[in-house]
Amino acid sequence: MSAAKKPSPPDMSGLKDDWNRMSGLRRAEKTGEAAPPPVPPKPARQAKQQPAKPVEQPMMSRRSWYAEQDAVEALAAAVDEVHFATRVPKHTIVSELFRVAAAAAPKVEKKLKK
């Protein structure tokens, strides 16, 4: 006995309309009646073509710094918290946090010189 799973039968639900159409054509052939005109397919809805607006992407950069584990985890938690509260992309949040940190650099310098 094989443990292989037997394939399921094919889905034939889409053939019902074709079957009814073919049955009608065959009936019309036998009785000599004119076949009903085929129903034309509905035209696809045309999407409005808007001129593509050039999206200005900010220049992105990648840096690598080593930091203490608790500081990195605090930054990651802050990014996640702001992201889930605002749904703003994380790279935007990190950029804003870097700007805030850069603005606080003189304060940090004073603290570290003590």
Secondary structure, 3 states (H helix, E strand, C coil): CCCCCCCCCCCCCCHHHHHHHHHHHHHHHHHCCCCCCCCCCCCCCCCCCCCCCCCCCCCCCCCCCCCCHHHHHHHHHHHHHHHHHHCCCHHHHHHHHHHHHHHCHHHHHHHHHC
